[in-house]
Amino acid sequence: MTPQPANRFPVPSLDALPEDIRTRILGVQEKSGFVPNVFLALAYRPDEFRAFFAYHDALMEKDSGLSKAEREMIVVATSSANQCQYCVVAHGAILRIRAKNPLIADQIAANYRKADITARQKAMLDFAMKVSTEAQKVSDQDFADLGKHGFSDDDIWDIAAVSAFFGLSNRMANVTNMRPNDEFYLMGRLPKK
């Protein structure tokens, strides 16, 4: 099998990158053992790299009424709807790890309505999918329905923001033909020994 390129655009060498971006990439490599292709693909445009990861981190790493696993559920469900192979595979790995559940990512990617998740999480994903595919139809009723599941206005903002941000990410990953790193496929599938 011939290896596929990581994406359609040139990947700059680490030595040619601005110091802050090189430092970020090397930190990710040290933590995970490899460099996820999204970092290499977006490094092609340094200013956009910085803006993308600043917003990503603001959404995905902060303290929130949504757990980090729930935010990853949103990414996997909406990325599946947007047919983004990179994000389904990469964030599926992160979801398996954060949820400590080797089955959950595949269930959510295939059909979150049948996944082994709570009614609250299904309501969250229903809203995330609405934001992803028909945001123009979001109404006060959606807020009322989410409120019945204990979601605050800030939680609802977070659901919408994660869904919207990954809509951008999904589209750029598809346009660039970003390929998931092989390492993602096995992550979180078997318990650590």
C-alpha positions as CSV (number, residue, x, y, z in Angstrom):
1,M,0.0,0.0,0.0
2,T,1.4,3.4,-1.0
3,P,1.4,5.9,1.9
4,Q,-1.0,8.8,1.3
5,P,0.2,12.4,1.7
6,A,-0.9,14.1,5.0
7,N,-2.8,16.7,3.0
8,R,-2.9,18.7,-0.3
9,F,-0.8,21.6,0.7
10,P,2.9,21.8,1.4
11,V,3.9,20.9,5.0
12,P,6.6,23.3,6.2
13,S,9.6,21.8,7.9
14,L,9.7,22.3,11.7
15,D,12.9,24.3,11.4
16,A,11.2,26.8,9.1
17,L,8.3,27.5,11.5
18,P,8.0,30.5,13.8
19,E,9.3,29.6,17.3
20,D,5.9,29.6,19.0
21,I,4.4,27.2,16.5
22,R,7.4,24.9,16.5
23,T,7.3,24.9,20.3
24,R,3.6,24.0,20.3
25,I,4.1,21.2,17.8
26,L,7.1,19.7,19.7
27,G,5.1,19.8,22.9
28,V,2.2,17.9,21.3
29,Q,4.7,15.4,19.9
30,E,6.3,14.9,23.3
31,K,3.0,14.3,25.0
32,S,1.4,12.0,22.4
33,G,4.4,10.4,20.8
34,F,3.6,11.8,17.3
35,V,2.5,15.0,15.5
36,P,-1.2,15.0,14.6
37,N,-1.5,15.9,10.9
38,V,-3.8,18.9,11.7
39,F,-0.8,20.7,13.3
40,L,1.3,20.2,10.2
41,A,-1.4,21.1,7.8
42,L,-2.4,24.3,9.6
43,A,1.2,25.3,10.1
44,Y,1.1,26.2,6.3
45,R,-0.6,29.5,7.4
46,P,1.0,30.6,10.8
47,D,-1.5,33.3,11.6
48,E,-4.4,31.1,11.0
49,F,-2.7,28.3,13.0
50,R,-2.5,30.6,16.0
51,A,-6.1,31.8,15.7
52,F,-7.5,28.2,15.1
53,F,-5.7,26.7,18.1
54,A,-6.5,29.7,20.4
55,Y,-10.2,29.2,19.7
56,H,-9.9,25.4,19.9
57,D,-8.2,25.6,23.3
58,A,-10.7,28.2,24.6
59,L,-13.6,25.8,23.7
60,M,-12.1,22.4,24.4
61,E,-9.8,22.9,27.4
62,K,-11.7,25.3,29.7
63,D,-13.7,24.5,32.8
64,S,-17.3,24.1,31.6
65,G,-20.7,22.6,32.4
66,L,-19.8,20.1,29.7
67,S,-17.2,17.5,30.4
68,K,-14.3,17.2,28.1
69,A,-15.7,13.9,27.0
70,E,-19.1,15.5,26.2
71,R,-17.3,18.2,24.1
72,E,-15.6,15.4,22.2
73,M,-19.0,13.7,21.7
74,I,-20.1,16.9,19.9
75,V,-17.1,16.8,17.7
76,V,-17.5,13.2,16.7
77,A,-21.2,13.4,16.0
78,T,-21.1,16.6,14.0
79,S,-17.9,15.6,12.2
80,S,-19.6,12.3,11.2
81,A,-22.5,14.3,9.8
82,N,-20.1,16.5,7.9
83,Q,-18.2,13.4,6.6
84,C,-14.9,14.6,8.1
85,Q,-12.7,11.5,8.3
86,Y,-9.9,13.3,10.0
87,C,-12.0,14.7,12.9
88,V,-14.1,11.5,13.4
89,V,-10.9,9.4,13.7
90,A,-8.8,11.8,15.7
91,H,-11.5,13.0,18.0
92,G,-12.9,9.6,18.3
93,A,-9.6,8.5,19.8
94,I,-9.7,11.5,22.2
95,L,-13.3,10.6,23.1
96,R,-12.4,7.0,23.9
97,I,-9.6,8.2,26.2
98,R,-11.6,10.9,27.9
99,A,-14.7,8.8,28.4
100,K,-12.6,5.7,29.3
101,N,-14.9,3.8,27.0
102,P,-13.5,1.9,23.9
103,L,-17.0,1.7,22.3
104,I,-18.4,5.1,22.6
105,A,-16.7,6.9,19.7
106,D,-17.8,4.3,17.1
107,Q,-21.4,4.3,18.5
108,I,-21.6,8.1,18.3
109,A,-20.0,8.3,14.8
110,A,-22.4,5.7,13.4
111,N,-25.6,6.9,15.1
112,Y,-25.5,8.8,18.4
113,R,-29.3,8.2,18.9
114,K,-28.5,4.5,19.6
115,A,-25.3,5.1,21.5
116,D,-24.9,4.1,25.1
117,I,-25.2,7.7,26.4
118,T,-27.6,9.5,28.8
119,A,-30.8,11.3,27.7
120,R,-29.0,14.5,28.6
121,Q,-26.2,13.8,26.3
122,K,-28.6,12.8,23.5
123,A,-30.4,16.2,23.9
124,M,-27.0,17.9,23.8
125,L,-26.1,16.1,20.5
126,D,-29.6,16.7,19.0
127,F,-28.9,20.5,19.5
128,A,-25.3,20.2,18.3
129,M,-26.5,18.5,15.1
130,K,-29.2,21.2,14.6
131,V,-26.5,23.9,14.9
132,S,-24.3,21.9,12.5
133,T,-26.9,21.3,9.8
134,E,-29.7,23.8,10.2
135,A,-28.7,26.6,12.6
136,Q,-31.2,28.9,11.1
137,K,-33.9,26.8,12.8
138,V,-32.6,27.2,16.3
139,S,-35.4,28.6,18.5
140,D,-36.3,29.5,22.0
141,Q,-37.9,26.0,22.3
142,D,-34.4,24.5,21.8
143,F,-33.2,26.5,24.8
144,A,-36.2,25.4,26.9
145,D,-35.7,21.8,26.0
146,L,-32.0,21.9,26.9
147,G,-32.9,23.7,30.1
148,K,-35.1,20.7,31.1
149,H,-31.9,18.6,31.0
150,G,-30.0,21.0,33.2
151,F,-28.1,22.9,30.6
152,S,-27.4,26.6,31.4
153,D,-27.2,29.3,28.8
154,D,-23.4,29.1,29.0
155,D,-23.6,25.3,28.4
156,I,-25.8,25.9,25.4
157,W,-23.4,28.5,24.0
158,D,-20.6,25.9,24.5
159,I,-22.5,23.3,22.6
160,A,-23.2,25.7,19.7
161,A,-19.6,27.0,19.7
162,V,-18.0,23.5,19.6
163,S,-20.4,22.5,16.8
164,A,-19.8,25.6,14.8
165,F,-16.0,25.6,15.3
166,F,-15.7,22.0,14.1
167,G,-17.9,22.9,11.1
168,L,-15.0,25.1,10.1
169,S,-12.5,22.4,11.0
170,N,-14.4,19.7,9.1
171,R,-14.5,21.8,6.0
172,M,-10.9,22.7,6.0
173,A,-9.9,19.1,6.8
174,N,-11.9,18.0,3.8
175,V,-10.6,20.7,1.5
176,T,-7.0,20.0,2.4
177,N,-7.6,16.2,2.3
178,M,-6.2,15.9,5.8
179,R,-5.5,12.3,6.6
180,P,-5.8,10.9,10.2
181,N,-2.5,9.7,11.6
182,D,-2.4,5.9,11.9
183,E,-1.8,6.2,15.6
184,F,-5.3,7.5,16.2
185,Y,-7.0,4.3,15.1
186,L,-5.9,2.2,18.0
187,M,-5.8,4.9,20.8
188,G,-8.2,4.2,23.7
189,R,-9.5,0.9,22.2
190,L,-7.8,-1.4,24.8
191,P,-7.2,-0.8,28.5
192,K,-3.6,0.3,29.4
193,K,-1.6,-2.5,31.0
